[in-house]
């Protein structure tokens, strides 16, 4: 007999238990109207993922129990409909990452997660304990089992489900995005689930949660490891898949996205959800005429709309004419509010105030940083006055080596391209221009400069970005030893210089705003290096 499974790829908001409950009920209503037998929601869909230290509060579990019971009663309106809902569970003084089976007004089964991830961005062992029970149920003669996310990244939980009689595995997921993650998920599911002779329904969360991006991309896989259904990237989606026995009926698959398209959509989603879920009325940023602020402006407009974005140009005597012209041209193309606030009067006032203190001393990075801090102060003043959040424009390459100013260009509320290497910044700009040319070509071809002194170029202070990014990737993202990086062809001088800068600038990164993570290792929750350390390798 044919069984219909509805996949609910939803954008839960952490802590919005009532809102998430309403979204699950709406999706179940839609599924029931489409004749579905089973509804599968993502991991912890009822409370949002990851709830972090909300999971240490008893009141959080009380609200969750109340909402789960109320949802079960509401779903009695759809007799025979099986709904899998992810939620945290407190039982006997222990806490679990769980998924409950709701049917006919009751909670008729509970599954507790077996394998708890505790690396990179995950910290589940801080909150939960493991279990080893199974949940298998019959629908029209087909046996469906449940695993939760990390369970399927190891063979033991799928094997237990198979031994308990499961033929199809239903998997609620809260699997965050990083580049090439989709292919990795599929490979692991083939290895651990299809290898057990199980079909798979993989329902992944979508949306932004602080620095994490959940890309959706839910899918169905048959017993041979072939993907037969694929939901959308980076947006909410709803799909019905039919099973003939334990075999899914194949549906047309969407075309894959390029890496640049994936990352750009991740940035747009991250900005939209961070600003929307936190209730900011809009965003503002400092526009310099350079490539980084150009990319952030394009992302912000695509995420929020031009009416909710404001760009501010803050020129000094070192600002090149082309920076003014290119900034004006870009805001004209995008249709955002644009203002110019010269910083020279403020800079002169600072120098006058410090003249006696600095007498006889040459100008250096001190004066450069004062200019950056004036700009940061002006942006934060506008943010305070109007309520809009400041988007910072520093990229990962700069953050790695400290080519940024505390309380200056680092001042703000959300770091959009914090995890984007400079070489990728250019690729993303070209990608965005392939959709419509919003970034003036000269921004992409001129040499990058902070424009804080005469004739300044980034490459005066740093190795070429192709070299810097390669060393950063091997050392910071891939954990290679310094000797291995030199063996890969980078000069010993460049490797020593870059790795030393990465180490000594940790104190800056600890004070940086939260930002979007798109690599498998970003500066933030999965980079935890001590500030005070004498270890070098």
ROPALUM-337004 format. One record per residue (C-alpha): residue in one letter; x, y negated, z. Coordinates in nm, 4 decimals. Layout:
<recs>
('A' (X Y Z))
...
</recs>
This chain:
<recs>
('X' (0.0000 0.0000 0.0000))
('X' (0.1056 -0.3577 -0.0640))
('X' (0.2122 -0.5657 0.2360))
('X' (0.2470 -0.9443 0.2056))
('X' (0.5079 -1.1226 0.4164))
('X' (0.5051 -1.5012 0.4481))
('X' (0.8425 -1.6703 0.5035))
('X' (0.8136 -1.9988 0.6913))
('X' (1.1258 -2.2062 0.6254))
('X' (1.0479 -2.4838 0.8719))
('X' (1.2208 -2.7898 1.0111))
('X' (1.1756 -2.7587 1.3859))
('X' (1.2677 -3.0445 1.6175))
('X' (1.4526 -2.9514 1.9348))
('X' (1.2310 -3.0004 2.2386))
('X' (0.9170 -3.0886 2.0422))
('X' (0.7412 -2.7759 2.1592))
('X' (0.3895 -2.9028 2.0903))
('X' (0.4844 -3.0283 1.7441))
('X' (0.6654 -2.7076 1.6529))
('X' (0.3690 -2.5026 1.7757))
('X' (0.1369 -2.7032 1.5528))
('X' (0.3653 -2.6482 1.2520))
('X' (0.3755 -2.2734 1.3116))
('X' (-0.0028 -2.2579 1.3385))
('X' (-0.0433 -2.4582 1.0167))
('X' (0.1926 -2.2212 0.8366))
('X' (0.0080 -1.9183 0.9720))
('X' (-0.3192 -2.0665 0.8524))
('X' (-0.1733 -2.1073 0.5070))
('X' (-0.0386 -1.7536 0.5148))
('X' (-0.3724 -1.6103 0.6217))
('X' (-0.5462 -1.7965 0.3393))
('X' (-0.2973 -1.6395 0.0966))
('X' (-0.3747 -1.2905 0.2253))
('X' (-0.0493 -1.2403 0.4160))
('X' (-0.0137 -0.9562 0.6659))
('X' (0.3031 -1.0837 0.8377))
('X' (0.4369 -1.4333 0.9071))
('X' (0.8075 -1.4749 0.9841))
('X' (0.9427 -1.7962 1.1406))
('X' (1.3080 -1.8911 1.2069))
('X' (1.5126 -1.8362 1.5223))
('X' (1.3817 -2.0297 1.8261))
('X' (1.1300 -2.1951 1.5931))
('X' (0.9002 -2.2837 1.8815))
('X' (1.1590 -2.5003 2.0589))
('X' (1.4114 -2.5892 1.7876))
('X' (1.7708 -2.4743 1.7501))
('X' (2.0083 -2.5145 1.9252))
('X' (1.8460 -2.6430 2.2464))
('X' (2.1833 -2.6401 2.4274))
('X' (2.1541 -2.7283 2.7973))
('X' (1.7783 -2.7635 2.7812))
('X' (1.8082 -2.3878 2.8205))
('X' (1.9309 -2.4393 3.1758))
('X' (1.6071 -2.6082 3.2845))
('X' (1.3273 -2.3972 3.4301))
('X' (1.0700 -2.6484 3.3094))
('X' (1.1781 -2.5798 2.9513))
('X' (1.0818 -2.2133 2.9850))
('X' (0.7542 -2.2993 3.1573))
('X' (0.6542 -2.5251 2.8680))
('X' (0.7619 -2.2585 2.6208))
('X' (0.5565 -1.9857 2.7911))
('X' (0.2527 -2.2109 2.7924))
('X' (0.2930 -2.2972 2.4249))
('X' (0.3530 -1.9363 2.3211))
('X' (0.0417 -1.8172 2.5042))
('X' (-0.1649 -2.0966 2.3556))
('X' (-0.0346 -2.0238 2.0070))
('X' (-0.1214 -1.6566 2.0446))
('X' (-0.4778 -1.7488 2.1397))
('X' (-0.5044 -1.9897 1.8465))
('X' (-0.3889 -1.7194 1.6060))
('X' (-0.6792 -1.4974 1.7110))
('X' (-0.8638 -1.6905 1.4402))
('X' (-0.6785 -1.4688 1.1893))
('X' (-0.7545 -1.1068 1.2854))
('X' (-0.4858 -0.8573 1.1951))
('X' (-0.2250 -1.1217 1.1119))
('X' (0.1189 -1.0399 1.2567))
('X' (0.3225 -1.3512 1.3441))
('X' (0.6888 -1.3398 1.4517))
('X' (0.7787 -1.6470 1.6603))
('X' (1.1277 -1.7227 1.7891))
('X' (1.1585 -1.8677 2.1397))
('X' (1.3743 -1.8568 2.4558))
('X' (1.2575 -1.6192 2.7253))
('X' (1.3187 -1.6259 3.0996))
('X' (1.2532 -1.2882 3.2601))
('X' (1.3623 -1.1572 3.5996))
('X' (1.6100 -1.4389 3.6479))
('X' (1.7763 -1.3701 3.3111))
('X' (1.7529 -1.5728 2.9928))
('X' (1.7150 -1.4273 2.6443))
('X' (1.7063 -1.5457 2.2850))
('X' (1.3815 -1.3752 2.1851))
('X' (1.1193 -1.3308 1.9164))
('X' (0.7630 -1.2284 1.9981))
('X' (0.5098 -1.0490 1.7838))
('X' (0.1697 -1.2209 1.8097))
('X' (-0.1475 -1.0485 1.6894))
('X' (-0.5179 -1.0833 1.7655))
('X' (-0.4674 -1.3397 2.0411))
('X' (-0.1991 -1.1455 2.2281))
('X' (0.1771 -1.1123 2.2568))
('X' (0.2032 -0.7469 2.1547))
('X' (0.5819 -0.7103 2.1402))
('X' (0.9036 -0.8875 2.2299))
('X' (1.2512 -0.8507 2.0831))
('X' (1.5594 -0.9813 2.2642))
('X' (1.8710 -1.0700 2.0693))
('X' (2.1547 -0.8173 2.0907))
('X' (2.4630 -1.0027 1.9644))
('X' (2.5235 -1.3545 2.0950))
('X' (2.7576 -1.5750 1.8885))
('X' (3.0139 -1.7606 2.0936))
('X' (3.2579 -1.9110 1.8459))
('X' (3.2817 -2.2116 1.6113))
('X' (2.9654 -2.4154 1.6821))
('X' (2.7916 -2.1409 1.8808))
('X' (2.7818 -2.1171 2.2597))
('X' (2.5008 -1.8694 2.3234))
('X' (2.6769 -1.6738 2.5977))
('X' (2.6577 -1.9887 2.8065))
('X' (2.2799 -1.9541 2.8102))
('X' (2.1665 -1.6015 2.7240))
('X' (2.2329 -1.2401 2.8094))
('X' (2.2324 -0.9584 2.5566))
('X' (1.9736 -0.6840 2.5246))
('X' (1.9579 -0.3568 2.3368))
('X' (1.5866 -0.2919 2.2941))
('X' (1.4138 -0.2555 1.9569))
('X' (1.0878 -0.3832 1.8146))
('X' (0.9339 -0.1826 1.5299))
('X' (0.5706 -0.2004 1.4191))
('X' (0.3571 -0.0528 1.1428))
('X' (0.1644 -0.2494 0.8824))
('X' (-0.0284 -0.0489 0.6216))
('X' (0.2083 0.2445 0.6532))
('X' (0.5344 0.0464 0.6272))
('X' (0.7552 0.0166 0.9339))
('X' (0.8944 -0.3308 1.0059))
('X' (1.1730 -0.3983 1.2569))
('X' (1.3083 -0.7217 1.4029))
('X' (1.6654 -0.8458 1.4468))
('X' (1.7673 -1.2043 1.5253))
('X' (2.0358 -1.3843 1.3232))
('X' (2.3755 -1.2723 1.4635))
('X' (2.2424 -0.9204 1.5157))
('X' (2.2682 -0.8631 1.1418))
('X' (2.6308 -0.9818 1.1279))
('X' (2.7267 -0.6548 1.2980))
('X' (2.6159 -0.2982 1.2171))
('X' (2.4857 -0.1907 1.5591))
('X' (2.1504 -0.3733 1.5818))
('X' (2.0391 -0.2866 1.2247))
('X' (2.1402 0.0743 1.2941))
('X' (1.9260 0.0800 1.6097))
('X' (1.6326 -0.0604 1.4159))
('X' (1.6764 0.2065 1.1497))
('X' (1.6967 0.4809 1.4111))
('X' (1.3734 0.3479 1.5664))
('X' (1.2021 0.3980 1.2316))
('X' (1.2305 0.0552 1.0643))
('X' (1.2225 0.0431 0.6854))
('X' (1.2184 -0.3356 0.6441))
('X' (1.4109 -0.5719 0.8728))
('X' (1.2565 -0.9098 0.9593))
('X' (1.5296 -1.1542 1.0616))
('X' (1.4582 -1.4980 1.2164))
('X' (1.7655 -1.7171 1.1671))
('X' (1.9198 -2.0398 1.2877))
('X' (2.2217 -2.0190 1.0585))
('X' (2.3914 -2.3580 1.0074))
('X' (2.5378 -2.4625 0.6762))
('X' (2.8968 -2.4882 0.5769))
('X' (3.0401 -2.4744 0.2290))
('X' (2.9977 -2.1323 0.0657))
('X' (2.7913 -2.0066 0.3605))
('X' (2.5109 -1.8729 0.1393))
('X' (2.7341 -1.6246 -0.0408))
('X' (2.8850 -1.5178 0.2896))
('X' (2.5409 -1.4463 0.4388))
('X' (2.4428 -1.2316 0.1426))
('X' (2.7671 -1.0327 0.1571))
('X' (2.7265 -0.9632 0.5286))
('X' (2.3617 -0.8620 0.4887))
('X' (2.4606 -0.6112 0.2205))
('X' (2.7274 -0.4685 0.4463))
('X' (2.5190 -0.4358 0.7623))
('X' (2.1538 -0.4145 0.6574))
('X' (2.1300 -0.2764 0.3051))
('X' (2.3965 -0.0226 0.4023))
('X' (2.1397 0.1185 0.6469))
('X' (1.8900 0.1645 0.3621))
('X' (1.6823 -0.1288 0.4899))
('X' (1.5192 -0.4077 0.2971))
('X' (1.5536 -0.7505 0.4555))
('X' (1.3470 -1.0672 0.4977))
('X' (1.5749 -1.3503 0.6107))
('X' (1.3924 -1.6644 0.7340))
('X' (1.6348 -1.9477 0.8016))
('X' (1.5775 -2.2798 0.9704))
('X' (1.6110 -2.5999 0.7681))
('X' (1.6917 -2.9509 0.8879))
('X' (1.9476 -3.1604 1.0708))
('X' (2.0229 -3.1268 1.4423))
('X' (2.2909 -3.3710 1.5538))
('X' (2.6035 -3.2601 1.3625))
('X' (2.4570 -2.9309 1.2403))
('X' (2.2758 -2.8908 0.9112))
('X' (2.0487 -2.5930 0.8497))
('X' (2.0133 -2.5333 0.4787))
('X' (1.7156 -2.2985 0.4629))
('X' (1.7958 -2.0837 0.1609))
('X' (1.5877 -1.8004 0.3072))
('X' (1.5856 -1.4850 0.1004))
('X' (1.4647 -1.1290 0.0560))
('X' (1.7033 -0.8424 -0.0170))
('X' (1.6158 -0.4907 -0.1275))
('X' (1.7709 -0.1648 -0.0088))
('X' (2.0360 -0.1842 -0.2814))
('X' (2.1566 -0.5244 -0.1622))
('X' (1.9998 -0.7236 -0.4456))
('X' (1.8392 -1.0583 -0.3631))
('X' (1.4847 -1.0454 -0.4955))
('X' (1.3394 -1.3732 -0.3623))
('X' (1.5085 -1.7019 -0.2809))
('X' (1.3613 -2.0099 -0.1120))
('X' (1.4773 -2.3679 -0.1575))
('X' (1.7946 -2.5330 -0.0317))
('X' (1.7811 -2.8155 0.2232))
('X' (1.4040 -2.8615 0.2359))
('X' (1.1062 -2.6975 0.3963))
('X' (0.9582 -2.4152 0.1953))
('X' (0.6991 -2.1421 0.2207))
('X' (0.7041 -1.8168 0.0311))
('X' (0.4948 -1.5003 0.0041))
('X' (0.6755 -1.1796 -0.0835))
('X' (0.4981 -0.8533 -0.1584))
('X' (0.6304 -0.5158 -0.0504))
('X' (0.5361 -0.1930 -0.2215))
('X' (0.6104 0.0353 0.0658))
('X' (0.9541 -0.0793 0.1806))
('X' (1.0577 -0.2247 -0.1559))
('X' (1.0143 -0.5981 -0.2215))
('X' (0.8628 -0.7114 -0.5501))
('X' (1.1191 -0.9279 -0.7271))
('X' (1.0453 -1.2924 -0.8061))
('X' (1.2312 -1.5372 -1.0361))
('X' (1.5354 -1.6832 -0.8596))
('X' (1.6206 -2.0541 -0.8725))
('X' (1.9431 -2.1680 -1.0352))
('X' (2.2319 -2.1944 -0.7870))
('X' (2.3505 -2.5375 -0.6779))
('X' (2.7029 -2.6593 -0.7403))
('X' (2.9191 -2.7114 -0.4330))
('X' (2.8948 -3.0879 -0.4752))
('X' (2.5156 -3.0717 -0.5005))
('X' (2.4973 -2.8597 -0.1846))
('X' (2.7174 -3.0923 0.0189))
('X' (2.5451 -3.4054 -0.1041))
('X' (2.2020 -3.2662 -0.0174))
('X' (2.3354 -3.1635 0.3247))
('X' (2.4482 -3.5211 0.3896))
('X' (2.1136 -3.6632 0.2794))
('X' (1.9239 -3.4206 0.5019))
('X' (2.1538 -3.4915 0.7964))
('X' (2.1044 -3.8672 0.7739))
('X' (1.7287 -3.8401 0.7240))
('X' (1.6744 -3.6112 1.0222))
('X' (1.9160 -3.7811 1.2606))
('X' (1.7578 -4.1193 1.2027))
('X' (1.3994 -3.9951 1.1708))
('X' (1.3985 -3.7528 1.4635))
('X' (1.5642 -4.0088 1.6918))
('X' (1.3229 -4.2853 1.5978))
('X' (1.5579 -4.5424 1.4470))
('X' (1.3780 -4.7873 1.2139))
('X' (1.6625 -4.7835 0.9636))
('X' (2.0369 -4.7926 0.9096))
('X' (2.3051 -5.0470 0.8376))
('X' (2.6668 -5.0155 0.7347))
('X' (2.9683 -5.2210 0.6456))
('X' (3.0216 -5.2232 0.2693))
('X' (3.3824 -5.2804 0.1687))
('X' (3.3928 -5.2259 -0.2052))
('X' (3.5720 -4.8949 -0.1427))
('X' (3.4759 -4.5386 -0.2211))
('X' (3.3883 -4.4238 0.1323))
('X' (3.1320 -4.6925 0.2092))
('X' (2.9950 -4.6553 -0.1426))
('X' (2.9238 -4.2858 -0.0835))
('X' (2.7667 -4.3519 0.2580))
('X' (2.5443 -4.6223 0.1106))
('X' (2.4250 -4.3923 -0.1692))
('X' (2.3518 -4.1119 0.0791))
('X' (2.1659 -4.3473 0.3124))
('X' (1.9430 -4.4822 0.0360))
('X' (1.8668 -4.1339 -0.0933))
('X' (1.7847 -4.0222 0.2616))
('X' (1.5804 -4.3177 0.3834))
('X' (1.4799 -4.5339 0.0903))
('X' (1.6258 -4.8731 0.0007))
('X' (1.3848 -5.0595 0.2281))
('X' (1.5352 -4.8983 0.5401))
('X' (1.9013 -4.9595 0.4571))
('X' (2.1043 -5.2785 0.4976))
('X' (2.4584 -5.3329 0.3706))
('X' (2.6860 -5.5990 0.5173))
('X' (3.0029 -5.7208 0.3476))
('X' (3.2475 -5.8809 0.5939))
('X' (3.5317 -6.0245 0.3856))
('X' (3.8597 -6.1622 0.5124))
('X' (4.1332 -6.3510 0.3306))
('X' (4.2766 -6.0116 0.2330))
('X' (3.9587 -5.8950 0.0605))
('X' (4.0115 -5.8651 -0.3142))
('X' (3.7688 -6.0362 -0.5493))
('X' (3.6853 -5.7031 -0.7089))
('X' (3.5677 -5.5747 -0.3689))
('X' (3.3099 -5.8547 -0.3538))
('X' (3.2055 -5.8017 -0.7134))
('X' (3.1735 -5.4239 -0.6878))
('X' (2.9807 -5.4445 -0.3608))
('X' (2.7352 -5.6933 -0.5074))
('X' (2.6914 -5.4771 -0.8149))
('X' (2.6239 -5.1610 -0.6165))
('X' (2.3617 -5.3145 -0.3882))
('X' (2.1949 -5.4631 -0.6951))
('X' (2.1698 -5.1166 -0.8490))
('X' (2.0300 -4.9652 -0.5300))
('X' (1.8027 -5.2527 -0.4288))
('X' (1.9060 -5.2738 -0.0629))
('X' (1.9291 -5.5816 0.1554))
('X' (2.2793 -5.7251 0.1336))
('X' (2.4500 -5.9915 0.3413))
('X' (2.7989 -6.1395 0.3481))
('X' (2.9450 -6.2480 0.6819))
('X' (3.3057 -6.3726 0.6499))
('X' (3.5289 -6.2757 0.9418))
('X' (3.8033 -6.5349 0.8884))
('X' (3.6637 -6.7823 1.1477))
('X' (3.6481 -6.5074 1.4116))
('X' (3.9945 -6.3818 1.3192))
('X' (4.1415 -6.7314 1.3456))
('X' (3.9774 -6.7720 1.6868))
('X' (4.1284 -6.4445 1.8097))
('X' (4.4733 -6.5437 1.6874))
('X' (4.4426 -6.8832 1.8538))
('X' (4.3367 -6.7243 2.1807))
('X' (4.6313 -6.4841 2.1723))
('X' (4.8867 -6.7290 2.0301))
('X' (5.0766 -6.7870 2.3535))
('X' (5.0750 -6.4139 2.4346))
('X' (5.2002 -6.3169 2.0882))
('X' (5.4451 -6.6044 2.0460))
('X' (5.7646 -6.4913 1.8740))
('X' (5.6208 -6.1530 1.7766))
('X' (5.5662 -6.0460 1.4173))
('X' (5.2199 -5.9609 1.2888))
('X' (5.1632 -5.5854 1.2668))
('X' (4.8814 -5.3335 1.3054))
('X' (4.7584 -5.5354 1.6023))
('X' (4.6244 -5.8052 1.3721))
('X' (4.4898 -5.5438 1.1313))
('X' (4.2983 -5.3756 1.4118))
('X' (4.1579 -5.7067 1.5346))
('X' (3.9955 -5.7538 1.1946))
('X' (3.8470 -5.4040 1.2058))
('X' (3.7166 -5.4660 1.5575))
('X' (3.5576 -5.7958 1.4570))
('X' (3.3669 -5.6078 1.1876))
('X' (3.2644 -5.3386 1.4327))
('X' (3.1414 -5.5988 1.6788))
('X' (2.9347 -5.7753 1.4134))
('X' (2.7738 -5.4524 1.2979))
('X' (2.6907 -5.3480 1.6533))
('X' (2.5440 -5.6922 1.7212))
('X' (2.3123 -5.6532 1.4223))
('X' (2.2260 -5.3026 1.5403))
('X' (2.1367 -5.4303 1.8880))
('X' (1.9283 -5.7141 1.7506))
('X' (1.7321 -5.5212 1.4886))
('X' (1.7382 -5.1627 1.6203))
('X' (1.8942 -5.0052 1.3114))
('X' (2.1718 -4.7533 1.3675))
('X' (2.5213 -4.8230 1.2353))
('X' (2.6503 -4.5580 0.9962))
('X' (3.0283 -4.5310 1.0061))
('X' (3.2166 -4.4684 0.6836))
('X' (3.5374 -4.2904 0.7890))
('X' (3.6201 -3.9628 0.6148))
('X' (3.7781 -3.6452 0.7525))
('X' (4.1225 -3.7181 0.6112))
('X' (4.1365 -4.0502 0.7935))
('X' (3.9945 -3.9036 1.1136))
('X' (4.2539 -3.6268 1.1023))
('X' (4.5562 -3.8575 1.1005))
('X' (4.4130 -4.1494 1.2950))
('X' (4.3885 -4.3861 0.9983))
('X' (4.0974 -4.5548 1.1705))
('X' (4.0477 -4.8112 1.4462))
('X' (3.8892 -4.7427 1.7824))
('X' (3.6033 -4.9885 1.8410))
('X' (3.6498 -5.1065 1.4834))
('X' (3.5582 -4.8981 1.1796))
('X' (3.4869 -4.6124 1.4249))
('X' (3.2168 -4.8182 1.5985))
('X' (2.8706 -4.6902 1.5213))
('X' (2.6092 -4.4287 1.5904))
('X' (2.6419 -4.1648 1.3177))
('X' (2.9454 -4.0610 1.1122))
('X' (2.8023 -3.9514 0.7782))
('X' (3.1218 -3.8327 0.6057))
('X' (3.3196 -3.7370 0.9155))
('X' (3.3724 -3.3860 0.7758))
('X' (3.4322 -3.4858 0.4122))
('X' (3.7943 -3.4873 0.2952))
('X' (3.8957 -3.7841 0.0814))
('X' (3.9361 -3.5736 -0.2326))
('X' (3.5822 -3.4417 -0.1823))
('X' (3.4546 -3.7972 -0.1347))
('X' (3.5475 -3.8716 -0.4944))
('X' (3.3870 -3.5502 -0.6196))
('X' (3.0638 -3.6354 -0.4385))
('X' (3.0626 -3.9863 -0.5841))
('X' (3.0990 -3.8473 -0.9344))
('X' (2.8214 -3.5988 -0.8616))
('X' (2.5899 -3.8767 -0.7426))
('X' (2.6672 -4.0813 -1.0514))
('X' (2.5787 -3.7806 -1.2686))
('X' (2.2217 -3.8183 -1.1379))
('X' (2.2133 -4.1956 -1.1931))
('X' (2.5067 -4.4313 -1.2017))
('X' (2.4761 -4.6200 -0.8749))
('X' (2.8474 -4.6442 -0.7868))
('X' (3.0439 -4.8866 -1.0088))
('X' (3.3182 -4.7076 -1.1974))
('X' (3.5914 -4.9393 -1.0705))
('X' (3.5263 -4.8246 -0.7129))
('X' (3.6196 -4.4740 -0.8241))
('X' (3.9330 -4.5699 -1.0184))
('X' (4.1065 -4.8363 -0.8072))
('X' (4.3574 -4.7348 -0.5391))
('X' (4.2029 -4.7006 -0.1913))
('X' (4.2918 -4.9770 0.0545))
('X' (4.1839 -5.0923 0.4006))
('X' (4.2514 -5.4534 0.2862))
('X' (4.3809 -5.5616 0.6261))
('X' (4.7046 -5.7162 0.4953))
('X' (4.8458 -5.8416 0.1670))
('X' (4.8717 -5.5835 -0.1137))
('X' (4.7868 -5.2941 0.1174))
('X' (4.7238 -4.9439 -0.0167))
('X' (4.6388 -4.6294 0.1825))
('X' (4.9304 -4.4486 0.0215))
('X' (5.1718 -4.6983 0.1786))
('X' (5.1001 -4.5323 0.5132))
('X' (4.9911 -4.1814 0.4145))
('X' (5.0955 -3.9046 0.1755))
('X' (4.8841 -3.8768 -0.1414))
('X' (4.5376 -3.7571 -0.0438))
('X' (4.5769 -3.4368 -0.2441))
('X' (4.8765 -3.3528 -0.0238))
('X' (4.7188 -3.4748 0.2988))
('X' (4.3966 -3.2825 0.2388))
('X' (4.5813 -2.9636 0.1504))
('X' (4.7919 -2.9736 0.4661))
('X' (4.4900 -3.0651 0.6792))
('X' (4.2884 -2.7768 0.5348))
('X' (4.5603 -2.5196 0.6003))
('X' (4.6497 -2.6458 0.9481))
('X' (4.3188 -2.7619 1.0907))
('X' (4.0549 -2.5571 0.9089))
('X' (4.2453 -2.2342 0.8423))
('X' (4.4829 -2.2271 1.1447))
('X' (4.7999 -2.1658 0.9436))
('X' (5.1354 -2.2120 1.1149))
('X' (5.3564 -2.5006 1.0082))
('X' (5.6066 -2.2613 0.8494))
('X' (5.3308 -2.1047 0.6396))
('X' (5.2191 -2.4453 0.5114))
('X' (5.5747 -2.5301 0.4067))
('X' (5.6015 -2.1872 0.2436))
('X' (5.2885 -2.2753 0.0422))
('X' (5.4864 -2.5536 -0.1282))
('X' (5.4320 -2.8657 0.0793))
('X' (5.7406 -3.0650 0.1748))
('X' (5.8646 -3.0181 0.5319))
('X' (5.8577 -3.3952 0.5849))
('X' (5.4926 -3.4250 0.4802))
('X' (5.3880 -3.1213 0.6841))
('X' (5.5657 -3.2435 0.9974))
('X' (5.4232 -3.5905 0.9576))
('X' (5.0632 -3.4870 0.8956))
('X' (5.0474 -3.2209 1.1664))
('X' (5.2017 -3.4577 1.4191))
('X' (4.9446 -3.7247 1.3317))
('X' (4.6631 -3.4696 1.3718))
('X' (4.7874 -3.3853 1.7217))
('X' (4.8505 -3.7346 1.8553))
('X' (4.5183 -3.8744 1.7373))
('X' (4.2923 -3.6346 1.9223))
('X' (4.2173 -3.9091 2.1756))
('X' (4.0584 -4.1159 1.8982))
('X' (3.8444 -3.8342 1.7649))
('X' (3.7055 -3.7633 2.1124))
('X' (3.5588 -4.1148 2.1048))
('X' (3.4173 -4.0955 1.7534))
('X' (3.0407 -4.0841 1.6920))
('X' (2.8748 -3.7534 1.6149))
('X' (2.8819 -3.6703 1.2459))
('X' (2.7623 -3.4183 0.9890))
('X' (2.9481 -3.0866 0.9684))
('X' (2.9831 -2.9245 0.6233))
('X' (3.3046 -2.7231 0.6549))
('X' (3.3507 -2.4068 0.8561))
('X' (3.5629 -2.6097 1.0992))
('X' (3.4946 -2.9745 1.1600))
('X' (3.6250 -3.2157 1.4203))
('X' (3.3668 -3.1849 1.6935))
('X' (3.2071 -2.8867 1.8591))
('X' (3.4245 -2.6270 1.6843))
('X' (3.7556 -2.8154 1.7278))
('X' (3.8527 -2.8207 2.0957))
('X' (4.2151 -2.9219 2.1225))
('X' (4.3579 -3.0774 2.4382))
('X' (4.4522 -3.4435 2.4251))
('X' (4.7380 -3.3892 2.6684))
('X' (4.9586 -3.1149 2.5244))
('X' (5.3231 -3.0552 2.4378))
('X' (5.2652 -2.7544 2.2136))
('X' (5.3697 -2.8123 1.8531))
('X' (5.3303 -2.5479 1.5837))
</recs>
